[in-house]
Amino acid sequence: MSLHNVEIPNPRSPSHKSTQPILLIGEALHGVKEFGQYKLDLIKQYFTQGKQFAVGFEADELGFASLLDSQHVDELLLAFPKIFRTQETANILLFCLANNIPMFGFDSRIRIPEHKMSPKLTEQAAYYHHIYNTYFGTSEYYAMRDQLMAQAIERNLKHHATQLLCLTHNLHIRKNGSQESQSTIKLKSIREHLDDSNIKSKSVALVAHHGDYLTIDLTPANFTVTDPNAIEALSVPNKISSFYPLDHQAKKHCYLLGTIKESSPIKESYDHVVLFHQVHQPQIIEPK
């Protein structure tokens, strides 16, 4: 089955294409309160400015489409991995629902119960299950996943007449992830797949100097970037700083997951880096 031909129904979406670049908004770590708040603030800013846009989540693509008509945050949270079932994510969902902002998921990992899946999407769900059951835990799976996520974003671009704001991890938005020298973070990213399809996008990375966060399995943890030559060393207490490729400081590197230094300077990896000084754990919500 060719995933390029899969049509994910979204009755609230227009059927023509946006000329605006896709905005890929990442984060160095999942499980951080401030990163979620920043994304909500950005969405509110776009809305207040009268911009037309849709919001994409690193959530179960088919599950999110199946649950969207419910208009209930608790239902929609089922399509997210547990690390994203936070008060900050709920606030984004609430704001988008209240203001009729189109939303979609773009991850191939099926997370909702089978009985909640739309009958129209069961064939695609079976394909995604096959990919997961066959390859999960291998490098092939993670490579395939970013390609599938890029294809999902591309499909949604065809359904929307507006700019897409896609919320994910820095690992998935790097302009040169496939050129990374460290094997643990080497990955051909969503951004690179979109580039291959001649789809314009911009990568915004959220990073932080230190703080508390939750790991993928919701274990509390903390980190501090101690490298004096990293971009994180330029953080200022109680301030959010921004860096762009032409800035002199853009020659510096940043860190993924709080501990892994990227081999390329930020000017080669991202279009915009947003730096926080200190971050904290989010509040996890258990869907009812």
Beta strands, then each sheet from edge to edge (+ up, - down):
strand 1: 22-25
strand 2: 53-60
strand 3: 103-107
strand 4: 163-167
strand 5: 201-214
strand 6: 220-224
strand 7: 241-243
strand 8: 255-256
strand 9: 260-261
strand 10: 272-279
sheet 1: 3+ 2+ 4+ 1+ 5+ 6-
sheet 2: 3+ 2+ 4+ 1+ 5+ 10+ 7-
sheet 3: 8+ 9-
end
